[in-house]
Amino acid sequence: MSADVWLPIAPDEIEGLPEGPRYLFWDGGDDGDQEFPGDPADCVLYVVPYMKKWPVKVRPLEHLTGVRVIQTLTAGVDDITARMSAIVPGVQLCNARGVHEASTAELALTLTLASLRGVPEFVHAQRAERWQSRFHPSLADKNVLIVGYGAIGAAIEDRLVPFEVARVARVARSRRTTARGVVHPLTELPSLLPDADVVILSTPLTEETHGLADAGFLGRMKDGALLVNVARGPVVDTEALLKELGTGRITAALDVTDPEPLPPGHPLWQAPGVLISPHVGGPSSAFLPRAKRLLVDQLHRFVNHEPLRNVILTTGE
């Protein structure tokens, strides 16, 4: 029996992999029907293919009877945790903290600035060859609320600082204090929402955050506020958002939607005051070098029996 590591990046394209395991390439293929590269029972560390459909990612799980580590290349792991019951006990699930912060934070700022400064209007006007100028809101002097203050939330605040925002409020599952100030617990959201000009969602999708931005949440947002979602689509109640957008009271910029991908004809496409990007917070030129560094570091730790980084849970515990 060999100790195989399944990688969705060709092993010869990753410099610095430690000796010991047998490295096999598997990314599921274009249609998700790519044959397994070896006996799944010999796989001790499975790196989940990136930007593949859910059935592709989870297809090997029930066959990995000897696996000890499952490493995602995403910050969120909700698609994998939904199938963890198929995994043997004692398996560590690790996420890709450190890989997506820069890229996702960039997009959060891009969506915020584009929405506030009217960039979608400029694109439409350019296509119509129409010179259309008017005042638009600035990010400067705005109160920003970041809901989900983990690594990505902190990276978003790093990028907000040069834009001279008036105040940044931070929310996470529980209260803590950082070098930048207090992080409020989720229970304090109702009192924070009315003061925020921009609300940025960067929270993981959990039972607690599913539907977090519901009718009550959206109703507490101030008139003219902007909702930016770079978290997961189901964090927002789509029907409740459509109702608010229909009134014109708030606007939204969404990198993620529920459902996703957003099908043709869905009312979100044509809703007033919404800017939609197709879940591109992570996939940028920043991804691959950071992903490779993470894998090399994790595999050195694994081979040397050192604690792994970014452990989200261990099955059976």
KESE-891068 format. One line per 8 residues: number of its first residue (from 0); their letters; for each residue x, y, z of C-alpha. Coordinates in nm, 3 decimals, m for minus. Layout:
BEGIN
NUM	A	X:Y:Z | ...
//
This chain:
BEGIN
0	MSADVWLP	0.000:0.000:0.000 | 0.138:0.341:m0.101 | 0.081:0.678:0.064 | m0.075:0.880:m0.218 | m0.148:1.251:m0.227 | m0.406:1.365:m0.482 | m0.334:1.712:m0.618 | m0.550:1.921:m0.855
8	IAPDEIEG	m0.233:2.095:m0.974 | 0.024:1.893:m1.166 | 0.295:1.788:m0.914 | 0.578:1.888:m1.149 | 0.439:2.244:m1.144 | 0.478:2.273:m0.766 | 0.833:2.339:m0.648 | 0.942:2.219:m0.306
16	LPEGPRYL	0.711:1.923:m0.248 | 0.862:1.698:0.022 | 0.980:1.350:m0.060 | 0.789:1.052:0.068 | 0.434:1.048:m0.068 | 0.345:0.952:m0.423 | 0.190:1.260:m0.585 | m0.095:1.198:m0.826
24	FWDGGDDG	m0.281:1.454:m1.035 | m0.661:1.461:m1.020 | m0.885:1.761:m1.086 | m1.202:1.575:m1.187 | m1.171:1.660:m1.555 | m1.383:1.898:m1.758 | m1.698:1.690:m1.719 | m1.628:1.554:m1.371
32	DQEFPGDP	m1.584:1.202:m1.501 | m1.206:1.179:m1.497 | m1.087:0.840:m1.373 | m0.927:0.830:m1.031 | m0.546:0.844:m1.061 | m0.495:0.549:m0.827 | m0.668:0.337:m0.568 | m0.868:0.581:m0.348
40	ADCVLYVV	m0.794:0.358:m0.049 | m0.425:0.455:m0.084 | m0.495:0.830:m0.075 | m0.382:0.979:0.258 | m0.424:1.347:0.165 | m0.687:1.472:m0.078 | m0.666:1.826:m0.214 | m1.012:1.922:m0.337
48	PYMKKWPV	m1.020:2.050:m0.698 | m1.076:2.424:m0.724 | m1.365:2.582:m0.916 | m1.530:2.249:m0.989 | m1.895:2.166:m0.937 | m1.997:2.018:m0.605 | m2.054:1.661:m0.736 | m1.700:1.657:m0.874
56	KVRPLEHL	m1.542:1.774:m0.549 | m1.719:1.519:m0.331 | m1.714:1.221:m0.571 | m1.403:1.060:m0.418 | m1.500:1.112:m0.053 | m1.681:0.786:0.016 | m1.395:0.591:m0.145 | m1.113:0.751:0.057
64	TGVRVIQT	m1.106:0.491:0.331 | m0.746:0.566:0.430 | m0.750:0.943:0.402 | m0.611:1.147:0.692 | m0.636:1.504:0.558 | m0.875:1.682:0.323 | m0.736:2.015:0.207 | m0.960:2.261:0.024
72	LTAGVDDI	m0.835:2.545:m0.193 | m1.126:2.762:m0.087 | m1.180:2.971:0.224 | m1.533:2.836:0.266 | m1.577:2.463:0.326 | m1.955:2.434:0.345 | m1.970:2.224:0.028 | m1.738:1.966:0.186
80	TARMSAIV	m1.878:1.969:0.538 | m2.215:1.880:0.389 | m2.067:1.542:0.299 | m1.835:1.479:0.593 | m2.063:1.202:0.720 | m1.921:0.990:0.438 | m1.569:1.028:0.578 | m1.400:0.792:0.823
88	PGVQLCNA	m1.330:0.927:1.176 | m1.009:1.112:1.255 | m0.978:1.304:0.927 | m0.869:1.668:0.945 | m1.043:1.916:0.715 | m0.832:2.223:0.635 | m0.932:2.534:0.443 | m0.723:2.773:0.233
96	RGVHEAST	m0.679:3.058:0.477 | m0.402:3.278:0.339 | m0.481:3.207:m0.026 | m0.784:3.423:m0.106 | m0.763:3.723:0.127 | m0.590:3.960:m0.116 | m0.801:3.873:m0.418 | m1.137:3.869:m0.238
104	AELALTLT	m1.062:4.193:m0.055 | m0.970:4.356:m0.385 | m1.301:4.250:m0.534 | m1.497:4.370:m0.230 | m1.343:4.715:m0.276 | m1.394:4.700:m0.653 | m1.765:4.621:m0.616 | m1.807:4.886:m0.349
112	LASLRGVP	m1.638:5.161:m0.548 | m1.800:5.063:m0.878 | m2.145:5.064:m0.722 | m2.104:5.390:m0.535 | m1.940:5.580:m0.821 | m2.187:5.461:m1.086 | m1.950:5.258:m1.304 | m2.229:5.032:m1.441
120	EFVHAQRA	m2.410:5.347:m1.559 | m2.092:5.465:m1.732 | m2.059:5.131:m1.915 | m2.416:5.152:m2.044 | m2.368:5.517:m2.144 | m2.043:5.437:m2.325 | m2.213:5.166:m2.530 | m2.482:5.418:m2.622
128	ERWQSRFH	m2.213:5.683:m2.697 | m2.382:5.910:m2.446 | m2.190:6.157:m2.224 | m2.378:6.130:m1.895 | m2.232:6.305:m1.593 | m2.373:6.355:m1.245 | m2.276:6.342:m0.878 | m2.225:5.999:m0.722
136	PSLADKNV	m2.155:5.893:m0.363 | m1.793:5.860:m0.255 | m1.653:5.593:m0.026 | m1.479:5.870:0.167 | m1.658:5.967:0.489 | m1.882:5.659:0.481 | m1.949:5.424:0.773 | m1.865:5.068:0.672
144	LIVGYGAI	m1.982:4.754:0.850 | m1.789:4.431:0.785 | m1.993:4.123:0.877 | m1.755:3.829:0.905 | m1.429:3.958:1.048 | m1.191:3.672:0.979 | m0.883:3.686:0.761 | m1.078:3.814:0.459
152	GAAIEDRL	m1.270:4.069:0.666 | m0.943:4.201:0.810 | m0.793:4.220:0.459 | m1.095:4.422:0.346 | m1.041:4.670:0.628 | m0.672:4.699:0.533 | m0.782:4.818:0.191 | m1.053:5.049:0.323
160	VPFEVARV	m0.810:5.259:0.527 | m0.661:5.464:0.238 | m1.010:5.562:0.123 | m1.070:5.782:0.428 | m1.384:5.611:0.547 | m1.539:5.766:0.855 | m1.563:5.447:1.058 | m1.533:5.070:1.024
168	ARVARSRR	m1.746:4.847:1.246 | m1.656:4.478:1.266 | m1.879:4.179:1.338 | m1.792:3.815:1.394 | m1.944:3.519:1.574 | m1.815:3.631:1.911 | m1.673:3.948:2.069 | m1.299:4.009:2.069
176	TTARGVVH	m1.055:4.298:2.045 | m0.803:4.348:1.766 | m0.529:4.603:1.707 | m0.783:4.802:1.505 | m1.054:4.790:1.767 | m1.349:4.593:1.895 | m1.510:4.310:1.696 | m1.879:4.296:1.784
184	PLTELPSL	m2.071:3.968:1.818 | m2.347:3.879:1.574 | m2.602:3.952:1.844 | m2.521:4.325:1.815 | m2.593:4.343:1.440 | m2.942:4.496:1.480 | m2.796:4.801:1.656 | m2.508:4.842:1.407
192	LPDADVVI	m2.694:4.814:1.078 | m2.883:5.147:1.090 | m2.556:5.347:1.103 | m2.382:5.171:0.812 | m2.362:5.329:0.466 | m2.193:5.016:0.328 | m2.244:4.662:0.463 | m1.988:4.407:0.341
200	LSTPLTEE	m2.061:4.038:0.398 | m1.751:3.818:0.422 | m1.874:3.556:0.666 | m1.850:3.179:0.612 | m2.173:2.994:0.539 | m2.285:2.810:0.852 | m2.618:2.721:1.012 | m2.589:3.049:1.201
208	THGLADAG	m2.525:3.265:0.893 | m2.759:3.093:0.646 | m3.018:3.359:0.561 | m2.850:3.608:0.794 | m2.933:3.900:0.564 | m3.307:3.840:0.581 | m3.598:4.083:0.568 | m3.528:4.205:0.921
216	FLGRMKDG	m3.157:4.258:0.851 | m3.220:4.439:0.523 | m3.501:4.643:0.676 | m3.262:4.781:0.940 | m3.019:4.907:0.677 | m3.038:5.282:0.632 | m3.194:5.441:0.324 | m2.939:5.459:0.043
224	ALLVNVAR	m2.710:5.195:0.195 | m2.513:4.949:m0.018 | m2.499:4.574:0.053 | m2.187:4.396:m0.078 | m2.176:4.015:m0.065 | m1.842:3.838:m0.118 | m1.934:3.558:0.124 | m2.177:3.292:0.001
232	GPVVDTEA	m2.507:3.338:m0.180 | m2.731:3.178:0.086 | m2.608:3.426:0.348 | m2.861:3.661:0.183 | m3.232:3.589:0.154 | m3.279:3.648:m0.218 | m3.653:3.713:m0.203 | m3.611:3.965:0.077
240	LLKELGTG	m3.333:4.138:m0.116 | m3.544:4.157:m0.432 | m3.822:4.327:m0.237 | m3.584:4.590:m0.096 | m3.416:4.649:m0.432 | m3.759:4.691:m0.590 | m3.832:4.987:m0.366 | m3.503:5.154:m0.455
248	RITAALDV	m3.430:5.204:m0.086 | m3.097:5.017:m0.091 | m2.856:4.893:m0.358 | m2.644:4.578:m0.379 | m2.324:4.441:m0.529 | m2.312:4.062:m0.536 | m2.023:3.833:m0.621 | m2.229:3.538:m0.499
256	TDPEPLPP	m2.599:3.462:m0.537 | m2.862:3.214:m0.434 | m2.919:3.025:m0.661 | m2.574:3.000:m0.816 | m2.494:3.012:m1.097 | m2.773:3.261:m1.145 | m2.992:3.121:m1.426 | m3.113:3.324:m1.723
264	GHPLWQAP	m3.442:3.493:m1.650 | m3.386:3.518:m1.275 | m3.524:3.850:m1.145 | m3.192:3.944:m0.982 | m3.040:4.002:m1.326 | m3.277:4.291:m1.395 | m3.334:4.415:m1.040 | m3.274:4.791:m1.000
272	GVLISPHV	m2.959:4.900:m0.824 | m2.772:4.570:m0.834 | m2.426:4.490:m0.970 | m2.346:4.120:m1.016 | m2.009:3.952:m1.070 | m1.995:3.572:m1.130 | m1.824:3.449:m0.808 | m1.477:3.575:m0.899
280	GGPSSAFL	m1.351:3.680:m0.556 | m1.093:3.401:m0.550 | m0.995:3.321:m0.909 | m0.733:3.577:m1.002 | m0.360:3.580:m1.073 | m0.306:3.590:m0.696 | m0.453:3.240:m0.651 | m0.202:2.996:m0.796
288	PRAKRLLV	0.122:3.111:m0.627 | m0.050:3.133:m0.289 | m0.219:2.795:m0.337 | 0.114:2.632:m0.421 | 0.282:2.786:m0.116 | 0.003:2.659:0.107 | 0.024:2.305:m0.033 | 0.401:2.287:0.002
296	DQLHRFVN	0.383:2.409:0.361 | 0.100:2.173:0.454 | 0.268:1.874:0.295 | 0.596:1.941:0.475 | 0.398:1.957:0.799 | 0.214:1.636:0.710 | 0.529:1.442:0.620 | 0.710:1.564:0.933
304	HEPLRNVI	0.411:1.490:1.160 | 0.378:1.858:1.256 | 0.047:2.034:1.331 | m0.133:2.138:1.014 | m0.252:2.489:0.944 | m0.614:2.593:0.900 | m0.777:2.288:1.059 | m1.154:2.348:1.057
312	LTTGE	m1.266:2.021:1.209 | m1.168:1.661:1.270 | m1.425:1.395:1.186 | m1.559:1.193:1.475 | m1.492:1.467:1.729
//
